[in-house]
C-alpha cells in the first residue's frame, strides 16, 4: 500500500502542481474572472513531496458560466454567458538535491483552447447591442520557478510561487480573448494529511494572487485570496472518491481609469464530487483524476460549473 501511495502521489502532483492559475477569457475583476482557475489546486495529496525526476500531465477543462455585468475590453457588458474549453499540458522536474530540507521542483504549463461569449455590450452613442464572439488561441503560460515540499509523519507541506505571463492571444478589438494581457504572481501554501491505514486524506491549499495592470484597458485587478480544498477516501488500492471545492475572495478592489464599475470586489464558493484512479496495469505511474465543481455562491464573478479531467504520468 505504501509504495502504491507514493507513486500515486507523484503522478497526481503533476496534475495539480501546474493546473492552476491559467488565463481564461471574459472574466472578477476585469471581465468577471481572473487568472485563478477555481479548484485546480485541490485534487489529492497536493502537498506530498514528489519523487525526483520528470513528470507530465494534461488537463482538459470546461467551464460554463454567466455574470450579470462586467467590464470587458474597456466596455461595460451585461448578461455575459461564457463557454470555455482549455487543454493544459504541463511538465515538472524535481531535483535530487534538497533545498531548505525539502524537495525542490520547477515546472511549466502551456494552456490553449476555445472560448465562446455572448453578452449585451454598451457602446458609446450606439447604446446597448447584443454581441457574440468566439476564439481559439494560446492562453497565458504559467511558470513555477520554485516549489518546496516537506513531510512530517502524516502531514505534508508545500510552498510555491507561480508566475502567469501575458503570452495568450489578446486584442481589444476582439470581444473574447484567451489571454488577459497582464502578469500575475500567485503564492501558494498547502498542507495535506493522509492516514495510510484507512486511506483517508484531506488537503487545504490557500493562496494569494497579485496582479499587474492591463495597459491596453488601464484596468488593474485587485489582489485575490483563494482556497482550494479536497477530502478523499480510497475504496480500493487503485480508486478513491472525494469532495473537491474552493473559496475565492477578492481582498482589494479593482482600480485604474478602466475600472468603470468601481472596485468590483468579487467572491465565490463552489463544491462538488471527484474521483482518483490509479490503474494497476500502469504500475502506479499513471493517475487519472476527474471532478465537477458547482458554484453555490458567486458575486460579481462568473457563476459557473467546472468540469476537469486530468491524466498524469511519472517517468
N, C-alpha and C positions, 0 to 999 in steps of 0.2 A: 504493500500500500504506500509506503514512504517513497520508494523510487518512482512509482506511478505519479504521486502528487508533485514531486519535484519536476518531473518532465512536463506535467500539465501546467504547472505554474509558469515555467519558462515559456512555453508556447503561448499561453493565454496572455502573458505580459506583453508580448509583441502587439497583440490586438489592441490592448488598452493604452500602452505607452504612447503610441503615435496617433491613435484615432480620436483626437480631440482638437478643439480649437481651430477647426478649419473654416475658411471663409464660406459663407453662404449668402445668397443674394437677397435683396429686398428686405433687409431685416432691421433690438432695442437700442434704444439707441437709434442710430440712423437706419431708417427703414423698418424698425420694429424688431431687430435682432442684432447679432454681433458675431465675432469670430468664435465664440464659445458654442460648441455643439452639445446640447443637453444629454447627460447620461453617458457620454462617450468614454469617461474615465472608469466607470464602476461596474465591470463585469464580474471578475472573480480574482481574489488574492493579488490585488493590484500593487501592493507594496512589497511582495515577496521578491528577494534578490534573484535575478535571472542568472543562469549559468553562463560562463564565458563563451564567447563566440558570436556568430551571426544568427539573427532571427529575421523572419519576414512575415508579413501579414497583408491581408487585403480585406477591406471593409466595404460593404455595399450599404448605402444609407438612403433612406427615403423619408421625406418629411412632407406632410400635408398640413397647412396651417392658414389662419386668417387673422387679421387685426383690423380694427375699425378705422384707424388713421395712423399715418406715419410720414415723416419727411424722407423722400427718396429722390436722388439725383437733383437735389436743390428745390424740389417742389413738394407741396403738401398733397398727399394722396389719401383717398378714402376707400374703405371696404377692400383692402388688399387681400388677395387669395393666392397662395403660393403652393406649387408642387415642385419639390426639389429632389433630384436623384444625384448622388455622388458615388464615385468609385474612388477609394482611398488606398492605394498601395503604399506600404511603409516598410522600412528596414531599420534595424538597430544592431549595434555591436557592443558587447560587454567585454571589458578588458580583464585580463588575468590579474593584474596588479590592483590592489585595493587602494582607495583614497579615503582618508579620514576614518579608516576602519570599515568602510562599506564598499560594495561593488560599484563600479563606475561604468555608465552606459551612455552612448551617444546615439542619435537617430535622426531620421528624416521621413516626412510623409508628403506625398505629392497628389493632392486631390484634384479631380476633374469631374465634370458632369453636365447635367442638363437641368434647366430651371424654366418654369412657365409661370407667369404672373399676370393676373387680371386685377384691375383697380379702376377707380374713378379719379383721374388726375385733375388738379386745379391749375389752369393755365392763366397767365395774365391776359386780360382783355377777353379771351375766348371763354373764360369761366370753366365750369366742370365738364369734362368729357370722359367717356369710357375709354379705357386704354388696355391693351393686351400685348404681351411680347414674350418671346422665349429666347433661350441662349444655350449653346453647347460650347464649353470653353474650359480652360485651365482655371482652377481656383487658387487660393493663396497657400503657398508652401509653408510647412511647419518644420522648423529645425530645433532639435533638442541638443544643445551643446553640453549639457550636464544633467545627469540623473544619478543620484546616490541612493543605495538601498542598504538597509541593515536588518538584522533579525535578532530577536531575543526571546527564546522559548517559543510560545505560541503566537507571539506578536512579531510583525514586520513593519518597517517604516520606510518611507520614500520621500525624498526631496528632489524636485526637478524644476528646471527653468525652460520654458518653451518660447520660441520666437516665431511669430507669424509674419511673414514678409508679404508685401503687396505685389505679388507676382501674377495674380489672376487677371483675367480679362476685365477691363473697366473702361467705360466711355459714358460720359454724362448724356450723350445723345441717345443712348440705349435706355429702354425702360427697365430692363433687368440685366444684372451683371453677376458673374460668378466670383469676381474679385471685389474687395471693399476699398482699395486704394489708401490704406493706412497700415501702419505697423501696430502689432500688439505684443505685449510681454506678459506671459502667464506663469505665475509662480505657484507650484503645486506642492502640498504636503499631504501624504496619505499614510493611513495605518490599516493593517489587515490583522485579523485574528482568525486562527484556524485550529479546530480540535480534530486531530487526525483520527482518533478512535471513533468519533461519532460522524465524521465527515461534514461537520458544520463550519461555515465560515461567514465572517462579517467584514465589510470594507467601508471605510469613510475616506473621501478624497476632497478636502476643501482647497480652494484656490482663489487667487486674486489676479485679475487681468487689468493691465493698464494700457491705454490706447493713445496713439498719436492722432493728430488732426488729419482729416481728409482735405488736402489742399485744393481739390477740384470743387468742393462744395462749401469750404470753410465750416465744416461740422466736426466737432470733437466729441466722440462718445465718452461718457463718464466711466470712472473706474467701476469694475464689476466684481462681485463676490459670487462664487458658485460652489456648490457642494454636491458631489455625486456619491451615492451610497448603494450598497448591494448586500443581500443576505442569501446564501446558497446552502443547499442540503444535498449531499451525494446520496442517491438512491442505489447506486452500484459503484464499482470501481471506475466506470467509464462514463457515467451520466449523472448530472446534477440539475436540479431546478431551483429557481430562486425568484426574489423580488428585486427589481432594479429601479432606481429613480434619481431625482435631482431636485435641488432647490437653488433658485437664482435670485439675486437681489442686487440692483444697481445702487452702489453706495455713494456715488457723486453724480450730479446731473450733467446732461449734455450741455455743450457751450459752443460759442462761435456765432458768427453772423448767419450761418446756415441753419442754426437750430431754431427753425421757425415756430416750433411748438413748445418752446421753453426747455426746461431741464429734462422733461420726458423720461423721468426715472422709472425703470421697469422692474417687474418682479414676476416670478413664475414658479410653479411647483408641479411635478409630474411623477408618476409611478406606474409600474406595470410588470408583467411576468417575463422571465427569461430562462434560458437553458444553457448547459455546457455539455459537450460531447467529446470524449477523447477516444477515438476508435482504437481498439486494442490491436487491430491489424497493422496500424502505423507505428507500433512500438512506443507509443506515448509522445511521439514527436509532433503529431498533428492535433490541433484543437479547433473545434467548431463552436462558435458562440452565437446566440441569437436573442433578440429581445424586442418587446414592444412597450413604449412608454407613452402614456396618455396624460396630457396636461389637464389637471383638475383646477388649476388657477393660472391665469395669465393676464397681467395688467400692463398695457402699453407695450406689448410684445406679442409676436405671433402665437396664437393659441393653436397648438399643434398635436399631431400624433407622429411619433418617431418609430421607425422600424429599421433594425440593423441586423446584418448577417456578416460574421467575421470568420475567416479561416486564418490560422496562424501555424507557422512551421519553424521548428528548431533544427538548424543544420548540424 
